[in-house]
Amino acid sequence: MDIFPEATNAEETLDPPDWADVGELSHRILDDAIAYLEDVRNRPVWCEMPAEVRAFFGAPLPRSPAPAADVYDDVARNVMPYPMGNIHPRFWSWYMGSSNFTGALGDFLAAIQGSNLGGGNHAAALMDSQVVNWMKEMVGFPVSASGTLVSGGSMANIIGLTVARNVKAGVDVRERGVGAMPKPLRYYASDQVHSCHRKAVEALGLGNQALRRIQTDAGLRIDIAALKAAIAEDREAGFRPACVIGTAGTVNAGAVDDLRALASVAAEEDLWFHVDGCIGALIAIAPKNRSLVAGIEQADSIALDPHKWLHAPFEAGCALVRDASQHRNTFAVTPEYLESTPRGLASGEWLHDYGLQTSRGFRALKIWMALKEHGVEKFGRLIDQNIAQARHLTRLIEAEPALELMAPTTINIVSFRHRLDGASEKKLKAFNTEIMLRLQEEGIAALSDTTVQGRHCLRVAIANHRTRRDDLDLLVAEMLRLGREIAATATLM
């Protein structure tokens, strides 16, 4: 009896039956994409989806095939007109880059080539390492340092903080776990630190209490004297101070900690010095403002985001570690099915030894192509341009009695609000939130809001290569108009 009978059904593939039809559709998609970006300024920043579009996303699992052209029509009709909006020149919410066309082409080509960047002997792996080397050069790290491309800043910070934990644990924490540590570790950051650091210390098994938030000064930078006092207090209480996190650009107001001072504290106290540079590390390439992040080159590890000020399409983060052996020793595992060979495909470096993912996308190509096209100096000038635009907006706010600056403008983030005579903090929050929502709903601009030193405010983060100063002039004019309209209705009083 033949236990492997001949197959009776025709073998299938996902390749199209007619490549000419695919070529025609691809040209149409590319033309539409070019028009989409070319016209972006003339569209609303954001708009609410109609009910029928929302209903489209409740359709059941497709069981049978549909023509690729029809599939694209669904995307063109239901997805492309309703973006988050971050490629628009008047999108300033949270903190996001605005992508670039060449990077999008790089993403497409990376998907076509289909390489897995877990490592190996192939061109994509070499390009990945090359882009990491370029990132090291941008922030002043030595050639001997290591790094890895990751999904974004949250993962890049986890990489750095994991290496810090393992180096400072006092035991082989990979083998024995955090329960075997002789003393609980303590990490230190300003009270303006990004929330991803809480997630990191929790994921590392240290717990939220392991992250001490240190008070900030008038410029919202970590208070160095308070930091030293906290370190001494923790040592006295039986904890092990392990890591200080400097922030190069806080998410609330763009404050930049004194990185040189933090490097000195870390050296004196035998702490790992990690810099969360996801917002501002790349100011290091900006000719007019690079001094703002002086000292970043002294860090033991840095997290940064090419999908912010290098405007790579999402996702693209990067973690850098000064000591490559400490980095690799934190993550490397060599199972029998991933052993290296002297020649062939498995003779290259295993890039997964520097992070958590075994399978990794080819993120490097979109970064590489845009850097090759424009050169790093242009990206530095664009950073200076955004910072200058933030200062322009700050001057407009300071000159307008109806508006109030809520925090110093250090880099490209402006925290402010519309005044309302005689209003309580609660009413001010409702008033400014309504202005923010109407700006979004009318498609004028996308702002976000936050709380700085206990007071609610609106927030403009200008990390967009398409933004112009007249966009900021328009923002102020429209805020004043909406403020008058909302105040006149007295619905929030």
Secondary structure, DSSP 8 states (H G I E B T S, - for coil): --SS----S----SS-S-HHHHHHHHHHHHHHHHHHHHTGGGS-S-----HHHHHHTT-----S---HHHHHHHHHHHTTTS---TTSTTB-SSS-----HHHHHHHHHHHHH---TT--SSHHHHHHHHHHHHHHHHHT--TT-EEEEESSHHHHHHHHHHHHHHHHSSS-HHHH-GGG-SS-EEEEEETT--THHHHHHHHTTS-GGGEEEE-B-TTS-B-HHHHHHHHHHHHHTT-EEEEEEEEBS-TTT--B--HHHHHHHHHHHT-EEEEE-TTTGGGGG-TTTGGGGTTGGG-SEEEE-HHHHT---S--EEEEES-HHHHHHHH----GGG---SSSGGGS--GGGGSS-SS---THHHHHHHHHHH-HHHHHHHHHHHHHHHHHHHHHHHH-TTEEE-S---SSEEEEEE--TT--HHHHHHHHHHHHHHHHHTTS-B-EEEEETTEEEEEEE---TT--HHHHHHHHHHHHHHHHHHHHHTTT-
